[in-house]
Amino acid sequence: MDNNDDLTLIRVVLAPIDGPRWDEQKEAVKATGAIYQKPTHAWTIERPDGKLPVDTLNDLYAIAAEYGTKVRIVTSRE
């Protein structure tokens, strides 16, 4: 990716809950296509085209409403 490309990064941090609900939350986030980043302990979805995946965002916010998961969207236009 060069400096003229758009970038959208969605960063997801799981809520600190115990038991099977943590696993449910993790599997729900994983199902959105997010990839676990071990160094940051967060899940990310990167879109080099700069477009926000609306269906994915809706799914992530539904997960956040149910489990308390944190979702952050970072967009950049170089």
N, C-alpha and C positions, 0 to 999 in steps of 0.2 A: 504494500500500500504506500503510495507516495503522499506528499503533503497536500495535494489538491483533492484528495478523497474525503468524503464525509465518513463519519464514524458514529455509530450508536452503540453504546454499551449499557446493558441492563445487568445490574449487580443485585444478587439476592442473598440475604443472610437469614438463615433459619432461626426461628424463635427457640429460645432455650426451654423446651418442654420435655418432660420425662415420659418414658414408656412407649407404647405402640404409636401414640400420636406423633412422636418425633419421626418415627419411620414413615408414617403416612404422609407427613409434611415433606420429608425428603423425597419420597417417591413421586409425589405430586409435582414438586419443582423439577425433578429429573425428567418427568414426562413432557415438560414444556420445551425440552431441548437444551436446557441449561447444562453447562459443564462445570464440574467441581474443580476449583482452584485450591490445591492443598496449601500453598504458602499463605493465602489470605483467609482460608476457611470460608470462602464464599463461592456461590455459584454464579456463573456469568453466561450471558448471551451476547455475542458480538455481531453487529451487522455493518460490514464495510460500505454498504450502499447508502447508509444514513437513514434508511426507512425504518419506522417503528412498526413492528409486527403487532397489529391491533389485537388479533385473536390471542396471541401469546400474552400480551399485556393484560387483557381481560382475565385470562386464566390465572396469571400471577397475582392480580389484585383480589380475585376470589379466594385464592390460597391465603393471602395476607389477612383477609377478613376473617377467615376461619381459624387460622393458627397463630396469627401475630407475626408472620414472616415480614421482614423488611425488604422493600423493593426500591431500588434507586435507578433512575435513568440518567445517563450522561450522554449528551450529544455534543459533537464538535464539528465545526466546519473550518478546515485549515485555509 
